[in-house]
Amino acid sequence: MVERSALAASRPWAVGLTGGVAAGKSTVAAAFAALDVPVLDADHAAREVLTPGSAGLDAVIERFGADVLRVDGSLDRAALRRQVFGNTEARRALEAIVHPRVRIWLREHLQAADAPYALLAIPLLRETWPAYDWLDRVLVVDAPETLQRARLLQRDGIDAALAEAMLAAQADRSTRLALAHDVLDNRGTRADLRARVAALHADYLHRAAAR
C-alpha cells in the first residue's frame, strides 16, 4: 500500500538496495554505512523476527513442528531449510510468516532512524514487490552473470552446479533492473565503487532535503 504523503514525510527518505546473488550488495551497503547512512538489513530483520518467544517463531513452530528448534529453544535454521528445500508449498508458508514481519520491522526501524535517509538492503525486493512500493528510491547493484558465478565459486567455495542453481533461483535480471531508479554497475575496482557510492550519497541527500 502506498503511504499517505504525511506519513512518508514523517520518516527518513528510504532507498531500497537490491541486486542479484554475489552482485556486491553487502559491499555497497558497507560503503554507504561508512558515510554514516543507517543501513537496515532484511536478512538481519528475518533473524530478529524469529527469536525465541516471538510471535514469528511461534507461527513457524505451529506450521513446521518443534523439530525446527534447538535444545535451547532457538530456531534450527538448517532443520527448517531441510523442510522447505524443494517444497514450494512449505517455502510459501514460511514466506507468509516471515516476509510481513520483516516489512514491519524495517518500517519501524526506518521510522526511528535519525538521518536524512536510510538504506534498506532487501535481497528479495523484486520477488516481494509491490509490498515495498512505499520506498522512495530503488538502487540495484548489477553485475554480469559470469562475474556473479566467479564470485560465488570463490566466495562460498561451492561447486559449479550449486552456483548455477543459485543463479537460476534469482529474479530475472531484466525484471530486477526494471525496478531501478539507479543502477550501480559493480564490475570495477573498490575505488570505483566507493566513488560511485559517494556520488549517489550526495544525490540522495539532495533528494531527501528537497522532498
GUPA-386673 format. One record per atom (N, C-alpha, C): x, y, z. Coordinates in steps of 0.2 Angstrom, whole numbers, plus 2048, in hexadecimal, padded with zeros to 3 digits. Atoms other than C-alpha are relative to their C-alpha. Layout:
N
XYZ/...
//
This chain:
211
8047FA800/800800800/804806800/7FC7FA801/8078117FB/7FE804807/8007FC7FA/80A81C80B/7FC8077FE/8027F9800/80082C80E/806805800/7FA7FB800/80B83B80A/802802807/7FE7FD7F9/80B84181C/8047FB804/7FD8057FC/810830823/8077FF7FD/7FA801803/81E82F816/805806802/7FC7FB7FF/82484081A/803800808/7FF8007F9/82583C82D/8067FB801/7FA8047FF/83382F82A/8068027FB/7FB7FF804/84482F822/7FE7FE7F9/800802807/84582E80F/8027F97FF/7FE807800/84681B80A/8037FE7FA/7FD803806/8528137FD/8007F9801/800807800/84F8017FA/8067FE7FC/7FA802804/85F7F87F5/7FF7F87FF/801807802/85E7E77EC/8057FF7FA/7FB802805/8687DD7DF/8007F9800/800807801/86B7CC7D9/8057FD805/7FB8037FB/8757BF7E3/8078017FE/7F97FF801/8877C37E5/8018067FB/7FF7FA804/8847D47DC/804805804/7FD7FB7FC/88C7DD7EA/7FC805805/8047FC7FC/87E7E37F5/803802807/7FD7FF7FA/8877E1805/805805800/7FA7FB801/8967EB7FF/7FD8077FF/8037F9801/88B7F97F9/7FD803807/8037FE7F9/8817F980A/805803804/7FA7FE7FC/8927FA813/8028077FE/7FE7F9803/897809808/7FB805802/8057FB7FE/88781280C/801801808/7FF8007F9/88980E81F/806804802/7FA7FC7FF/89B81581E/7FF808800/8027F9800/89282681A/7FB802805/8057FE7FB/887825829/7F97FF7FE/807801802/87881F820/7FD7FA804/8038067FC/86D81482B/7FE7FA7FA/801805805/86C803822/7FB7FB804/8058047FD/85D7F8826/8007F97FC/7FF806804/8607E6821/7FA7FB801/806805800/8517DA81C/8027FA803/7FE8067FD/85B7CB820/801800808/8008007F9/85F7D1831/7F9801803/8077FF7FD/84D7D6834/7FD7F9800/803806800/8487C482F/8027FC806/7FD8047FA/8537BD83D/7FC803806/8037FD7FA/84C7CA849/7F87FE801/8078027FF/83A7C5846/7FE7F9801/8018077FF/83D7B3849/8047FE807/7FD8017FA/8457B585A/7FC7FC805/8048037FB/8407AA869/7FB804803/8057FD7FD/82F7AF870/7FC8057FB/8047FC805/82A7B9860/7FA7FD7FD/806802803/81A7B8858/8027FC7F9/7FE803806/8237B4848/8037F9801/7FE8077FF/82C7A584F/7FA7FB802/8068047FE/81C79F857/7FC7FD7FA/804802806/81479F846/8047FB7FC/7FC805804/82379583E/7FF7FA804/8018067FC/82178884C/7F97FD7FF/807802801/80E787849/8007FD7F9/800803807/811784836/8057FA7FF/7FB805802/82177A836/8027FB806/7FE8057FB/822771847/806802804/7FB7FE7FB/82D772856/8077FD7FE/7F9803802/83B76884C/8048067FD/7FB7FB803/841779845/803804806/7FD7FD7FA/84677E857/8077FD802/7FA8037FD/85777C85F/7FE7FF807/8028027F9/858776871/7FF806804/8017FA7FC/859788877/7FA8047FE/8067FC802/84978D86F/8018047FA/7FF7FC806/851796860/7FE7FD7FA/802803806/84D79384E/8067FC7FD/7FB804803/857785846/7FF8027F8/8017FE807/85978D835/8017FB7FB/7FE806804/86177E82D/7FA7FB800/806805800/852773832/7FA8037FD/8057FD803/84678082C/8018007F8/7FE800807/84F78181B/7FF7F97FD/801807803/84E76E819/7F87FF7FF/807801801/83B76F81B/7FE8047FA/8037FC805/83977D80F/8047FF7F9/7FD801806/846778802/7FD7FC7FB/803803805/83E7737F2/7F87FF801/8078017FF/82D7747F9/7FC807800/8037F9802/8237837F1/7FB802806/8057FF7FC/8157827FD/803802807/7FD7FF7F9/82078280D/8048077FF/7FC7FA801/82B790806/7FB806800/8057FB800/81B79B803/7FD801807/8028007F9/815797814/805804805/7FB7FC7FC/82579D81C/8008077FE/8007F9802/8257AD811/7FA804803/8067FC7FD/8147B1817/800801807/7FE7FF7F9/81A7B0829/805806800/7FA7FC7FF/82A7B9827/8008077FC/8007FA804/8287C6819/7FC806803/8047FA7FD/81A7D1821/803802806/7FD7FE7FA/8237D1831/8078047FF/7FA7FC802/8337D7829/7FF8077FD/8027F9803/82A7E5820/7FE804806/8027FC7FA/8237EB831/807802804/7FA7FE7FD/8347EA839/8048057FC/7FD7FB804/83C7F482B/7FD807801/8037FA7FF/82F80182C/801803806/7FF7FD7FA/83080383E/807803801/7F97FD7FF/84380583E/8018057FB/7FF7FA805/84281182F/7FD806804/8037FB7FD/83681B839/804803806/7FC7FE7FA/84281C848/8078027FE/7F97FD802/85282083D/801807800/7FE7F8800/85A831840/8058027FB/7FC7FF806/86083582F/7FC8037FA/8057FE806/85A83E81F/7FD7FA7FC/802806803/85982D817/8037FA802/7FE8067FE/85B81B81A/8017FB7FA/7FF805805/86180C80F/7FD7F9803/8038077FE/8567FC810/8027FB7FB/7FD805804/85F7ED80A/7FB7FA800/805805801/8527E1803/8017FC7FA/7FE804805/8597D37F9/7FA7FD7FC/806802804/8477CD7F4/7FB8057FE/8047FA801/8417DE7F0/7FB7FF7F9/804801806/83B7D97DE/7FB7FB801/8048057FF/8347C97E4/7FA802804/8057FF7FB/8297D17F1/7FD8077FE/8047FA803/8247E17E7/7F97FE7FE/8007F97FE/8187EA7E8/7FF801808/8017FF7F9/8187E87FB/805805803/7FB7FB7FE/8277F47FC/7FF8077FB/8017FB804/81F8017F0/800807803/8007FA7FC/82080E7FE/807803800/7F97FE801/83380F7FB/8008077FC/8007FA804/8388207F5/8057FF7FA/7FB801805/84681A7EA/8037F8800/7FD807800/84D8097E4/8078007FC/7F9800803/8608067E1/8017F87FF/7FF807802/8647F67D8/8087FF7FF/7F9802801/8767EF7D9/8007FB7FB/800804805/87A7E77C9/8067FD7FE/7FA803803/8877DB7C2/7FE7FA7FB/802805804/8877CF7B4/8007F9803/8018067FD/8837BD7B7/8077FC801/7F9803800/8957B77B3/804802806/7FC7FE7FA/89C7C27C1/7FC7FE806/8048037FA/88E7BD7CD/8027F9801/7FF807800/8927AB7C9/8087FF803/7F98007FE/8A57AE7CC/800802807/8007FE7F9/8A27B77DC/7FD7FA805/8038057FC/8967A97E3/8057FA801/7FC8057FF/8A379C7DF/806801805/7FB7FE7FC/8B17A67E7/7FE801808/8027FE7F9/8A77AD7F6/7FE7FA804/8038057FC/89D79E7FB/8037F9800/7FD806800/8A87907F6/7FB7FA7FE/804805802/89A7877ED/8027FD7F9/7FE803806/89A77C7DE/7FC8047FA/8037FD806/8947827CC/7F97FF800/807802801/8837797CD/7FC804805/8047FC7FB/87E7827DD/8008077FE/8007F9802/8847937D7/7FB8017FA/8057FF805/8797907C7/7F9800803/8078007FD/86A78B7D2/7FE807804/8017FA7FD/86C79B7DC/7FF8057FC/8017FB805/86D7A67CD/7F97FF7FD/806801803/85E79D7C6/7FA802804/8057FF7FB/8547A07D6/7FE807800/8017F97FF/8567B37D5/7FB8037FB/8057FD805/84A7BF7CD/8048017FA/7FD7FF806/84D7C27BB/803807800/7FC7FA7FF/85A7D07B9/7FC8067FD/8037FB803/84F7DA7AD/7FA803804/8067FE7FB/8407DA7B9/803804806/7FD7FD7FA/84B7DF7C7/8038077FE/7FE7FA802/8537ED7BD/7FA8057FF/8067FC802/8417F37B8/7FE804806/8027FD7FA/83F7F87CA/804806802/7FB7FB7FE/84E8037CB/7FF8077FE/7FF7F8802/84F8167CC/8078017FF/7F97FF800/8628147CE/8037F97FF/7FD807801/86D8057C8/808802801/7F98007FF/87F8037CF/8037FA7FD/7FD805804/8897F97C3/8077FE804/7FB8027FC/8957EF7CE/8057FC7FD/7FB804803/8A27E97C2/807803801/7FA7FD7FF/8AF7F57C7/8047FF806/7FC8017FA/8BC7F77D5/7FC803806/8037FD7FA/8B77FB7E7/800808800/8007F9801/8BD80D7E4/7FB8037FC/8057FE804/8B180E7D6/7F9800803/8068017FC/8A38087E1/7FF805805/8007FB7FB/8A78147EF/7FE8077FD/8017F9803/8A78237E3/7F88007FE/807801802/89681D7DC/7FB801805/8048007FA/88F81B7ED/800807803/7FF7F97FE/89582C7F2/7FB8057FC/8047FC804/88C8347E3/7F97FF801/8078017FE/87C82B7E7/7FE803806/8027FD7F9/87D8307F9/7FF8087FF/8027F8801/87E8437F4/7FA8017FD/806800804/8708407E8/7FA7FF805/8058027FB/8658387F6/7FF805805/8017FB7FB/869845802/7FC8067FE/8037FB803/8638527F6/7F97FE7FF/807802801/8538487F2/7FC800806/8048017FA/84F845804/7FF807803/8017F97FE/851858808/7FB8037FC/8057FC804/84685D7FA/7F97FD800/807803801/8378527FC/7FB804804/
//
